[in-house]
Amino acid sequence: MSAVPRHIVIAGAGQAGGRAAEALRARGFQGMVTMLGDEPHPPYERPQLSKDMLGIADTPVTYIKLASDWSNVLDVRLETGAPVTDCDAARRTVATADGRVYAFDRLLIATGTRPRRLTLLENLGIDVQYLRNVEDALRFRKSIRDKSRIVIVGGGVIGLEAACAAAKHGCSVTVIESEPRLLARALPSLVSDIVATKHRSHGVEFVFGVTVSGGTSRSVRLSSGAEIQADLVLIGIGVEPVPTVAERLGLPVTAGIAVDACGRTAAPDVFCAGDAALQWSRCHGRTIRVETWANAQNQAIAVAGNMIGEQNEYLDPPWFWTDQYDLNIQVAGDMLDSEHVLRGEPASGRFSVIAMRGAHLVGALSVNAAKDMAMLRRLLAANKRPARADLESPSFDLRTALK
């Protein structure tokens, strides 16, 4: 790999792509930077789609930068509405859907993910929606103003934040979750139950342990045989990597695009960052895809430096947050297959749960305890091993364990 590339192409103009382009200029890169995005918008941060944009009427889109700033301030060539449809590794070129071809010395794949579809409902006449881009958010926001009967398939973060917004607007909301509880792959049962109770207090109903088997133009049919009336169905059953660029390069993409700690893929001079990257997680003890705002931003910044000759290993523990009613829940690291240490009293509405495997701290969760989480994230990143008795005591200053 040559020390200084002349032209970097970024396939994808979302959170990761935008932050990578910024970082290249911040680190003094003087070569050409071209960013190609499939959406008609300049880069924006996705958390707002299921948070502020749904919960607060007429909230505008917050962009990472104005469209004009990319060219006038950063000298980045931004092409919107230009999905990458082909890539030639030998010639080092990418092509967009309209036939334009761009040569690169280094390529960053930041194409992210797309929603998994529930096609068995899509041709029945019922209003089926997904929540992945600005247009999706605006469409759903308009729907919940009509106080619709809404069925949400999937009790993950996106589905629950959408349920929260819809319930606040007076909609009748039913969440269908195939697992026996909410967010079973991220939360301990104690917190799952707290979240479900909070939603039920706002009128949201849940159906657990079933899947969707069909429907009509006005209802959804479940595997149990039950039928739920609905004006619209929001699908939130997870996402999958956008495969186009990786497939053209011969890179496996089913589980994600494998990268090393510096963001390099198996293809020469090709890097990947963001939701599509399959990366090592020390907390999990395996490679995972990290579908979070923080990862899309911070990994992209680190990888951008590596594309111009730096050696920045990105090993940050995964972290995400969700706001639902008066609950702020933050999760860092891995909460599964571990022993849980409770810090504080759940009845108080403010507490943390800390995950340990032996003496190793591998995960942390906070409910309305942001100060705890700020310290716990630092402990995770530093691979510290605080004593269990200290972690259990709300009076113990977690900053002490960082020393």
C-alpha beads as a LAMMPS data file, in Angstrom:
LAMMPS data file: protein, C-alpha beads

403 atoms
402 bonds

1 atom types
1 bond types

-500.0 500.0 xlo xhi
-500.0 500.0 ylo yhi
-500.0 500.0 zlo zhi

Masses

1 110.0

Atoms # bond

1 1 1 0.000 0.000 0.000
2 1 1 1.516 3.291 -1.103
3 1 1 2.065 5.873 1.637
4 1 1 -0.072 8.685 0.252
5 1 1 -3.045 8.049 -2.054
6 1 1 -4.064 10.607 -4.658
7 1 1 -7.778 9.832 -4.824
8 1 1 -9.971 8.316 -2.132
9 1 1 -13.487 7.242 -3.017
10 1 1 -16.072 6.719 -0.279
11 1 1 -18.953 4.456 -1.295
12 1 1 -21.746 5.654 0.957
13 1 1 -22.717 9.118 2.170
14 1 1 -24.232 8.321 5.545
15 1 1 -22.867 8.722 9.052
16 1 1 -19.680 6.710 8.444
17 1 1 -18.998 8.140 5.010
18 1 1 -19.497 11.717 6.110
19 1 1 -17.347 11.426 9.222
20 1 1 -14.589 9.690 7.249
21 1 1 -14.528 12.514 4.688
22 1 1 -14.316 15.090 7.478
23 1 1 -11.513 13.163 9.166
24 1 1 -9.447 12.927 5.986
25 1 1 -9.359 16.707 5.682
26 1 1 -8.856 17.200 9.426
27 1 1 -5.773 14.976 9.187
28 1 1 -4.354 17.061 6.369
29 1 1 -5.073 14.853 3.363
30 1 1 -4.678 17.000 0.243
31 1 1 -5.750 14.530 -2.439
32 1 1 -9.144 14.114 -4.074
33 1 1 -12.049 12.829 -1.986
34 1 1 -15.222 11.654 -3.713
35 1 1 -18.249 10.552 -1.681
36 1 1 -21.034 8.684 -3.450
37 1 1 -24.423 8.312 -1.762
38 1 1 -27.615 6.621 -2.861
39 1 1 -29.938 9.042 -1.028
40 1 1 -30.792 12.516 -2.354
41 1 1 -29.505 14.083 0.881
42 1 1 -26.055 15.023 2.150
43 1 1 -24.825 12.941 5.117
44 1 1 -26.981 13.023 8.252
45 1 1 -27.061 11.153 11.545
46 1 1 -29.617 8.349 11.686
47 1 1 -30.597 8.309 15.393
48 1 1 -32.846 11.327 14.799
49 1 1 -35.058 9.249 12.480
50 1 1 -36.581 7.268 15.353
51 1 1 -36.024 9.883 18.062
52 1 1 -36.498 13.648 17.570
53 1 1 -38.049 13.445 14.119
54 1 1 -40.852 11.200 15.371
55 1 1 -41.306 12.604 18.829
56 1 1 -41.264 16.345 18.136
57 1 1 -43.597 17.781 15.492
58 1 1 -41.980 19.354 12.424
59 1 1 -38.432 18.640 13.603
60 1 1 -36.147 19.290 10.613
61 1 1 -33.400 16.959 9.466
62 1 1 -30.033 17.669 11.095
63 1 1 -27.248 17.261 8.552
64 1 1 -23.604 16.648 9.416
65 1 1 -22.807 19.571 7.122
66 1 1 -24.722 21.648 4.629
67 1 1 -24.480 20.334 1.086
68 1 1 -22.491 23.382 -0.036
69 1 1 -19.960 22.981 2.788
70 1 1 -18.730 19.650 1.470
71 1 1 -17.446 21.273 -1.703
72 1 1 -16.800 24.857 -0.605
73 1 1 -15.239 24.208 2.803
74 1 1 -13.838 20.661 2.692
75 1 1 -13.254 20.326 -1.055
76 1 1 -15.086 16.986 -1.067
77 1 1 -16.903 15.940 -4.207
78 1 1 -20.304 14.792 -2.963
79 1 1 -22.579 13.001 -5.408
80 1 1 -26.053 12.317 -4.021
81 1 1 -28.577 10.037 -5.675
82 1 1 -25.601 8.047 -6.951
83 1 1 -25.636 4.467 -5.618
84 1 1 -22.530 2.443 -6.411
85 1 1 -23.606 -0.490 -8.591
86 1 1 -20.268 -1.869 -9.781
87 1 1 -16.661 -2.103 -8.672
88 1 1 -13.590 -3.324 -10.584
89 1 1 -10.759 -4.307 -8.235
90 1 1 -8.198 -4.746 -10.998
91 1 1 -8.863 -1.359 -12.566
92 1 1 -9.590 0.266 -9.215
93 1 1 -12.812 1.863 -10.311
94 1 1 -16.363 2.104 -9.060
95 1 1 -19.426 2.896 -11.155
96 1 1 -22.730 4.450 -10.168
97 1 1 -26.198 3.580 -11.393
98 1 1 -26.147 6.342 -14.019
99 1 1 -22.983 4.951 -15.615
100 1 1 -20.395 7.349 -14.194
101 1 1 -17.028 5.772 -13.369
102 1 1 -14.635 6.925 -10.628
103 1 1 -11.041 5.779 -10.230
104 1 1 -9.569 5.311 -6.759
105 1 1 -6.281 4.630 -5.028
106 1 1 -8.105 3.749 -1.815
107 1 1 -11.759 2.845 -1.388
108 1 1 -13.863 3.048 1.769
109 1 1 -17.006 0.922 1.826
110 1 1 -19.491 2.807 3.993
111 1 1 -22.702 1.595 2.378
112 1 1 -24.221 0.535 5.687
113 1 1 -27.242 -1.692 5.933
114 1 1 -30.782 -2.015 4.635
115 1 1 -33.917 -3.228 6.455
116 1 1 -34.829 -6.886 6.310
117 1 1 -38.130 -6.999 4.491
118 1 1 -41.290 -8.882 5.382
119 1 1 -42.444 -9.512 1.841
120 1 1 -45.462 -11.636 2.762
121 1 1 -47.275 -8.439 3.826
122 1 1 -46.170 -6.185 0.996
123 1 1 -48.728 -7.020 -1.694
124 1 1 -51.898 -7.323 0.374
125 1 1 -53.042 -3.703 0.239
126 1 1 -52.102 -2.905 3.825
127 1 1 -49.780 0.055 4.441
128 1 1 -46.376 -1.518 5.169
129 1 1 -43.569 0.820 6.245
130 1 1 -39.900 0.597 7.189
131 1 1 -37.822 3.142 9.092
132 1 1 -34.394 3.627 7.571
133 1 1 -34.157 7.038 5.898
134 1 1 -35.541 10.576 6.057
135 1 1 -38.475 9.842 3.781
136 1 1 -39.428 6.828 5.897
137 1 1 -39.387 8.924 9.072
138 1 1 -41.491 11.704 7.560
139 1 1 -44.009 9.191 6.240
140 1 1 -44.364 7.456 9.604
141 1 1 -44.585 10.794 11.429
142 1 1 -47.487 11.795 9.195
143 1 1 -49.190 8.433 9.793
144 1 1 -49.074 8.640 13.588
145 1 1 -50.653 12.098 13.516
146 1 1 -53.757 10.403 12.125
147 1 1 -54.045 8.309 15.319
148 1 1 -53.819 5.101 13.348
149 1 1 -54.041 1.517 14.531
150 1 1 -50.411 0.512 14.238
151 1 1 -48.821 -2.916 14.380
152 1 1 -45.060 -2.928 14.856
153 1 1 -43.292 -6.148 13.945
154 1 1 -40.119 -6.378 16.031
155 1 1 -39.501 -5.304 19.621
156 1 1 -36.001 -3.910 19.078
157 1 1 -34.796 -0.376 19.676
158 1 1 -36.226 1.058 16.452
159 1 1 -39.593 -0.621 16.924
160 1 1 -39.874 0.469 20.540
161 1 1 -38.886 4.073 19.855
162 1 1 -41.475 4.161 17.082
163 1 1 -44.042 2.642 19.457
164 1 1 -43.241 5.344 22.002
165 1 1 -43.798 8.138 19.467
166 1 1 -47.013 6.577 18.158
167 1 1 -48.442 6.036 21.651
168 1 1 -47.714 9.656 22.566
169 1 1 -49.720 10.714 19.514
170 1 1 -52.726 8.688 20.662
171 1 1 -52.342 5.729 18.310
172 1 1 -53.416 2.212 19.155
173 1 1 -50.114 0.296 19.133
174 1 1 -49.407 -3.430 19.193
175 1 1 -45.846 -4.764 19.107
176 1 1 -45.240 -8.304 17.849
177 1 1 -42.003 -9.887 19.075
178 1 1 -40.874 -13.408 18.212
179 1 1 -38.731 -13.672 21.365
180 1 1 -40.324 -14.187 24.798
181 1 1 -39.274 -10.683 25.892
182 1 1 -38.098 -7.334 24.549
183 1 1 -34.523 -6.757 23.372
184 1 1 -33.532 -10.237 24.492
185 1 1 -30.170 -9.991 22.706
186 1 1 -29.198 -6.756 24.446
187 1 1 -30.945 -6.404 27.827
188 1 1 -31.206 -8.559 30.950
189 1 1 -34.743 -9.677 31.721
190 1 1 -35.011 -7.193 34.609
191 1 1 -34.673 -4.261 32.203
192 1 1 -36.794 -5.902 29.487
193 1 1 -39.620 -6.105 32.012
194 1 1 -39.188 -2.455 33.048
195 1 1 -39.371 -1.340 29.420
196 1 1 -42.466 -3.460 28.730
197 1 1 -44.217 -2.161 31.853
198 1 1 -43.471 1.433 30.878
199 1 1 -44.902 0.923 27.395
200 1 1 -47.997 -0.818 28.737
201 1 1 -48.622 2.157 31.036
202 1 1 -48.926 4.234 27.843
203 1 1 -51.355 1.816 26.222
204 1 1 -48.949 -0.244 24.084
205 1 1 -49.824 -3.935 23.829
206 1 1 -47.363 -6.774 23.245
207 1 1 -47.655 -10.212 21.696
208 1 1 -44.591 -12.370 22.420
209 1 1 -43.371 -15.667 21.001
210 1 1 -45.179 -15.410 17.659
211 1 1 -44.349 -14.422 14.086
212 1 1 -46.376 -12.935 11.252
213 1 1 -47.865 -15.568 8.969
214 1 1 -49.954 -13.383 6.641
215 1 1 -52.587 -10.709 6.581
216 1 1 -55.239 -8.788 4.707
217 1 1 -55.644 -5.190 3.609
218 1 1 -56.736 -4.299 7.171
219 1 1 -55.132 -6.865 9.463
220 1 1 -52.085 -8.926 10.373
221 1 1 -52.327 -12.673 10.947
222 1 1 -50.028 -14.316 13.509
223 1 1 -48.523 -17.809 13.701
224 1 1 -50.777 -18.428 16.704
225 1 1 -53.827 -17.945 14.495
226 1 1 -54.745 -14.592 16.047
227 1 1 -55.529 -11.621 13.814
228 1 1 -54.813 -7.981 14.698
229 1 1 -56.582 -5.101 12.989
230 1 1 -54.218 -2.470 11.606
231 1 1 -54.133 0.643 9.455
232 1 1 -50.401 0.324 8.942
233 1 1 -47.592 -2.068 9.811
234 1 1 -44.084 -0.905 10.671
235 1 1 -41.455 -3.592 10.111
236 1 1 -38.433 -3.568 12.420
237 1 1 -36.952 -7.063 12.206
238 1 1 -33.336 -6.071 11.783
239 1 1 -31.024 -5.086 8.975
240 1 1 -28.508 -6.656 6.611
241 1 1 -25.399 -5.245 4.898
242 1 1 -25.863 -3.637 1.494
243 1 1 -23.933 -6.228 -0.562
244 1 1 -23.240 -4.574 -3.924
245 1 1 -19.687 -3.247 -3.570
246 1 1 -18.395 -6.167 -1.495
247 1 1 -19.854 -8.728 -3.888
248 1 1 -18.199 -7.041 -6.878
249 1 1 -14.880 -7.269 -5.033
250 1 1 -15.389 -10.939 -4.173
251 1 1 -15.678 -10.241 -0.454
252 1 1 -18.074 -12.393 1.619
253 1 1 -20.860 -10.200 2.938
254 1 1 -23.525 -12.463 4.477
255 1 1 -22.466 -11.777 8.074
256 1 1 -20.800 -8.480 7.232
257 1 1 -17.626 -7.283 5.522
258 1 1 -14.691 -8.639 7.521
259 1 1 -12.117 -6.038 8.574
260 1 1 -9.019 -6.022 10.760
261 1 1 -8.579 -3.616 13.659
262 1 1 -7.479 -0.909 11.218
263 1 1 -10.529 -1.325 8.979
264 1 1 -8.767 -3.116 6.123
265 1 1 -10.692 -5.698 4.121
266 1 1 -9.173 -8.662 2.264
267 1 1 -9.148 -6.600 -0.947
268 1 1 -6.007 -4.476 -1.451
269 1 1 -6.468 -0.785 -0.586
270 1 1 -10.138 -1.335 0.280
271 1 1 -11.399 -0.433 3.750
272 1 1 -14.791 -0.663 5.437
273 1 1 -16.383 1.206 8.336
274 1 1 -19.825 1.480 9.902
275 1 1 -22.784 -0.851 10.154
276 1 1 -21.564 -3.241 7.440
277 1 1 -18.128 -3.885 8.994
278 1 1 -17.603 -7.262 10.666
279 1 1 -15.106 -6.374 13.390
280 1 1 -13.549 -7.941 16.470
281 1 1 -15.161 -7.145 19.805
282 1 1 -13.137 -7.959 22.894
283 1 1 -16.266 -7.692 25.052
284 1 1 -18.067 -10.316 22.978
285 1 1 -14.998 -12.454 22.292
286 1 1 -15.908 -12.723 18.603
287 1 1 -16.435 -10.724 15.450
288 1 1 -19.716 -8.806 15.223
289 1 1 -21.364 -6.056 13.239
290 1 1 -21.970 -2.978 15.389
291 1 1 -25.084 -1.092 14.268
292 1 1 -24.711 2.043 16.351
293 1 1 -24.253 5.763 15.842
294 1 1 -21.056 5.818 17.904
295 1 1 -19.436 3.018 15.927
296 1 1 -20.346 4.519 12.561
297 1 1 -18.754 7.789 13.624
298 1 1 -15.712 6.709 15.618
299 1 1 -14.666 3.733 13.528
300 1 1 -14.926 5.841 10.376
301 1 1 -12.680 8.530 11.886
302 1 1 -10.040 5.954 12.857
303 1 1 -10.190 4.160 9.507
304 1 1 -9.894 7.431 7.585
305 1 1 -6.535 7.993 9.241
306 1 1 -5.421 4.485 8.321
307 1 1 -6.295 5.094 4.674
308 1 1 -3.600 7.787 4.551
309 1 1 -0.886 5.867 6.354
310 1 1 -1.707 5.969 10.065
311 1 1 -2.029 2.851 12.220
312 1 1 -5.064 3.439 14.433
313 1 1 -6.497 0.234 15.865
314 1 1 -10.194 0.761 16.533
315 1 1 -11.222 -1.350 19.521
316 1 1 -13.903 0.780 21.203
317 1 1 -16.522 -1.253 23.097
318 1 1 -19.946 -1.094 21.398
319 1 1 -22.305 1.464 22.919
320 1 1 -25.831 2.655 22.187
321 1 1 -28.638 4.519 23.898
322 1 1 -32.398 4.714 23.640
323 1 1 -34.877 7.198 25.113
324 1 1 -38.374 5.830 25.719
325 1 1 -40.818 8.009 27.681
326 1 1 -38.856 8.959 30.827
327 1 1 -36.386 6.090 30.480
328 1 1 -32.868 6.720 29.243
329 1 1 -31.216 3.348 28.682
330 1 1 -27.580 3.003 27.679
331 1 1 -25.788 -0.247 26.890
332 1 1 -22.051 -0.782 26.436
333 1 1 -20.179 -3.970 25.630
334 1 1 -21.903 -7.347 25.916
335 1 1 -24.641 -8.076 28.443
336 1 1 -25.228 -11.730 27.481
337 1 1 -23.690 -14.962 28.828
338 1 1 -22.297 -13.200 31.876
339 1 1 -22.863 -12.661 35.586
340 1 1 -24.778 -9.474 36.365
341 1 1 -23.888 -7.119 39.184
342 1 1 -26.620 -4.709 40.249
343 1 1 -25.596 -1.174 41.207
344 1 1 -28.432 0.818 42.737
345 1 1 -32.103 0.025 43.265
346 1 1 -34.371 -0.616 40.252
347 1 1 -37.344 0.616 42.285
348 1 1 -35.737 4.051 42.390
349 1 1 -35.800 4.300 38.609
350 1 1 -32.049 4.939 38.507
351 1 1 -29.592 2.027 38.492
352 1 1 -26.959 0.142 36.523
353 1 1 -26.346 -3.503 35.670
354 1 1 -22.750 -4.570 35.128
355 1 1 -21.801 -7.728 33.212
356 1 1 -18.772 -9.764 34.264
357 1 1 -17.131 -12.987 33.141
358 1 1 -14.964 -14.010 36.030
359 1 1 -12.910 -10.940 36.941
360 1 1 -13.406 -9.367 33.509
361 1 1 -15.798 -6.466 32.998
362 1 1 -17.478 -7.135 29.626
363 1 1 -20.632 -5.012 29.610
364 1 1 -22.688 -2.377 31.371
365 1 1 -26.219 -1.043 31.231
366 1 1 -27.640 2.058 32.863
367 1 1 -31.212 3.199 33.394
368 1 1 -31.379 6.959 34.012
369 1 1 -27.788 6.779 35.298
370 1 1 -25.759 8.545 32.636
371 1 1 -22.908 9.460 35.004
372 1 1 -22.414 5.808 35.898
373 1 1 -22.365 4.882 32.230
374 1 1 -19.779 7.508 31.358
375 1 1 -17.370 5.909 33.831
376 1 1 -18.320 2.321 33.000
377 1 1 -17.598 2.931 29.313
378 1 1 -14.148 4.188 30.233
379 1 1 -13.538 1.154 32.432
380 1 1 -14.574 -1.131 29.582
381 1 1 -12.330 0.642 27.083
382 1 1 -9.374 0.483 29.470
383 1 1 -10.014 -3.228 30.189
384 1 1 -10.013 -2.553 33.938
385 1 1 -10.952 -5.186 36.520
386 1 1 -12.686 -3.420 39.415
387 1 1 -13.697 -5.469 42.430
388 1 1 -17.277 -6.717 42.416
389 1 1 -17.939 -5.289 45.888
390 1 1 -16.952 -1.838 44.647
391 1 1 -19.182 -2.072 41.587
392 1 1 -22.171 -3.084 43.717
393 1 1 -21.890 -0.030 45.952
394 1 1 -23.593 3.105 44.570
395 1 1 -21.422 5.138 46.940
396 1 1 -18.201 3.866 45.333
397 1 1 -16.697 6.466 43.004
398 1 1 -16.118 4.621 39.726
399 1 1 -13.398 7.111 38.817
400 1 1 -11.252 5.450 41.468
401 1 1 -11.221 2.217 39.460
402 1 1 -9.677 4.009 36.482
403 1 1 -6.468 4.757 38.355

Bonds

1 1 1 2
2 1 2 3
3 1 3 4
4 1 4 5
5 1 5 6
6 1 6 7
7 1 7 8
8 1 8 9
9 1 9 10
10 1 10 11
11 1 11 12
12 1 12 13
13 1 13 14
14 1 14 15
15 1 15 16
16 1 16 17
17 1 17 18
18 1 18 19
19 1 19 20
20 1 20 21
21 1 21 22
22 1 22 23
23 1 23 24
24 1 24 25
25 1 25 26
26 1 26 27
27 1 27 28
28 1 28 29
29 1 29 30
30 1 30 31
31 1 31 32
32 1 32 33
33 1 33 34
34 1 34 35
35 1 35 36
36 1 36 37
37 1 37 38
38 1 38 39
39 1 39 40
40 1 40 41
41 1 41 42
42 1 42 43
43 1 43 44
44 1 44 45
45 1 45 46
46 1 46 47
47 1 47 48
48 1 48 49
49 1 49 50
50 1 50 51
51 1 51 52
52 1 52 53
53 1 53 54
54 1 54 55
55 1 55 56
56 1 56 57
57 1 57 58
58 1 58 59
59 1 59 60
60 1 60 61
61 1 61 62
62 1 62 63
63 1 63 64
64 1 64 65
65 1 65 66
66 1 66 67
67 1 67 68
68 1 68 69
69 1 69 70
70 1 70 71
71 1 71 72
72 1 72 73
73 1 73 74
74 1 74 75
75 1 75 76
76 1 76 77
77 1 77 78
78 1 78 79
79 1 79 80
80 1 80 81
81 1 81 82
82 1 82 83
83 1 83 84
84 1 84 85
85 1 85 86
86 1 86 87
87 1 87 88
88 1 88 89
89 1 89 90
90 1 90 91
91 1 91 92
92 1 92 93
93 1 93 94
94 1 94 95
95 1 95 96
96 1 96 97
97 1 97 98
98 1 98 99
99 1 99 100
100 1 100 101
101 1 101 102
102 1 102 103
103 1 103 104
104 1 104 105
105 1 105 106
106 1 106 107
107 1 107 108
108 1 108 109
109 1 109 110
110 1 110 111
111 1 111 112
112 1 112 113
113 1 113 114
114 1 114 115
115 1 115 116
116 1 116 117
117 1 117 118
118 1 118 119
119 1 119 120
120 1 120 121
121 1 121 122
122 1 122 123
123 1 123 124
124 1 124 125
125 1 125 126
126 1 126 127
127 1 127 128
128 1 128 129
129 1 129 130
130 1 130 131
131 1 131 132
132 1 132 133
133 1 133 134
134 1 134 135
135 1 135 136
136 1 136 137
137 1 137 138
138 1 138 139
139 1 139 140
140 1 140 141
141 1 141 142
142 1 142 143
143 1 143 144
144 1 144 145
145 1 145 146
146 1 146 147
147 1 147 148
148 1 148 149
149 1 149 150
150 1 150 151
151 1 151 152
152 1 152 153
153 1 153 154
154 1 154 155
155 1 155 156
156 1 156 157
157 1 157 158
158 1 158 159
159 1 159 160
160 1 160 161
161 1 161 162
162 1 162 163
163 1 163 164
164 1 164 165
165 1 165 166
166 1 166 167
167 1 167 168
168 1 168 169
169 1 169 170
170 1 170 171
171 1 171 172
172 1 172 173
173 1 173 174
174 1 174 175
175 1 175 176
176 1 176 177
177 1 177 178
178 1 178 179
179 1 179 180
180 1 180 181
181 1 181 182
182 1 182 183
183 1 183 184
184 1 184 185
185 1 185 186
186 1 186 187
187 1 187 188
188 1 188 189
189 1 189 190
190 1 190 191
191 1 191 192
192 1 192 193
193 1 193 194
194 1 194 195
195 1 195 196
196 1 196 197
197 1 197 198
198 1 198 199
199 1 199 200
200 1 200 201
201 1 201 202
202 1 202 203
203 1 203 204
204 1 204 205
205 1 205 206
206 1 206 207
207 1 207 208
208 1 208 209
209 1 209 210
210 1 210 211
211 1 211 212
212 1 212 213
213 1 213 214
214 1 214 215
215 1 215 216
216 1 216 217
217 1 217 218
218 1 218 219
219 1 219 220
220 1 220 221
221 1 221 222
222 1 222 223
223 1 223 224
224 1 224 225
225 1 225 226
226 1 226 227
227 1 227 228
228 1 228 229
229 1 229 230
230 1 230 231
231 1 231 232
232 1 232 233
233 1 233 234
234 1 234 235
235 1 235 236
236 1 236 237
237 1 237 238
238 1 238 239
239 1 239 240
240 1 240 241
241 1 241 242
242 1 242 243
243 1 243 244
244 1 244 245
245 1 245 246
246 1 246 247
247 1 247 248
248 1 248 249
249 1 249 250
250 1 250 251
251 1 251 252
252 1 252 253
253 1 253 254
254 1 254 255
255 1 255 256
256 1 256 257
257 1 257 258
258 1 258 259
259 1 259 260
260 1 260 261
261 1 261 262
262 1 262 263
263 1 263 264
264 1 264 265
265 1 265 266
266 1 266 267
267 1 267 268
268 1 268 269
269 1 269 270
270 1 270 271
271 1 271 272
272 1 272 273
273 1 273 274
274 1 274 275
275 1 275 276
276 1 276 277
277 1 277 278
278 1 278 279
279 1 279 280
280 1 280 281
281 1 281 282
282 1 282 283
283 1 283 284
284 1 284 285
285 1 285 286
286 1 286 287
287 1 287 288
288 1 288 289
289 1 289 290
290 1 290 291
291 1 291 292
292 1 292 293
293 1 293 294
294 1 294 295
295 1 295 296
296 1 296 297
297 1 297 298
298 1 298 299
299 1 299 300
300 1 300 301
301 1 301 302
302 1 302 303
303 1 303 304
304 1 304 305
305 1 305 306
306 1 306 307
307 1 307 308
308 1 308 309
309 1 309 310
310 1 310 311
311 1 311 312
312 1 312 313
313 1 313 314
314 1 314 315
315 1 315 316
316 1 316 317
317 1 317 318
318 1 318 319
319 1 319 320
320 1 320 321
321 1 321 322
322 1 322 323
323 1 323 324
324 1 324 325
325 1 325 326
326 1 326 327
327 1 327 328
328 1 328 329
329 1 329 330
330 1 330 331
331 1 331 332
332 1 332 333
333 1 333 334
334 1 334 335
335 1 335 336
336 1 336 337
337 1 337 338
338 1 338 339
339 1 339 340
340 1 340 341
341 1 341 342
342 1 342 343
343 1 343 344
344 1 344 345
345 1 345 346
346 1 346 347
347 1 347 348
348 1 348 349
349 1 349 350
350 1 350 351
351 1 351 352
352 1 352 353
353 1 353 354
354 1 354 355
355 1 355 356
356 1 356 357
357 1 357 358
358 1 358 359
359 1 359 360
360 1 360 361
361 1 361 362
362 1 362 363
363 1 363 364
364 1 364 365
365 1 365 366
366 1 366 367
367 1 367 368
368 1 368 369
369 1 369 370
370 1 370 371
371 1 371 372
372 1 372 373
373 1 373 374
374 1 374 375
375 1 375 376
376 1 376 377
377 1 377 378
378 1 378 379
379 1 379 380
380 1 380 381
381 1 381 382
382 1 382 383
383 1 383 384
384 1 384 385
385 1 385 386
386 1 386 387
387 1 387 388
388 1 388 389
389 1 389 390
390 1 390 391
391 1 391 392
392 1 392 393
393 1 393 394
394 1 394 395
395 1 395 396
396 1 396 397
397 1 397 398
398 1 398 399
399 1 399 400
400 1 400 401
401 1 401 402
402 1 402 403
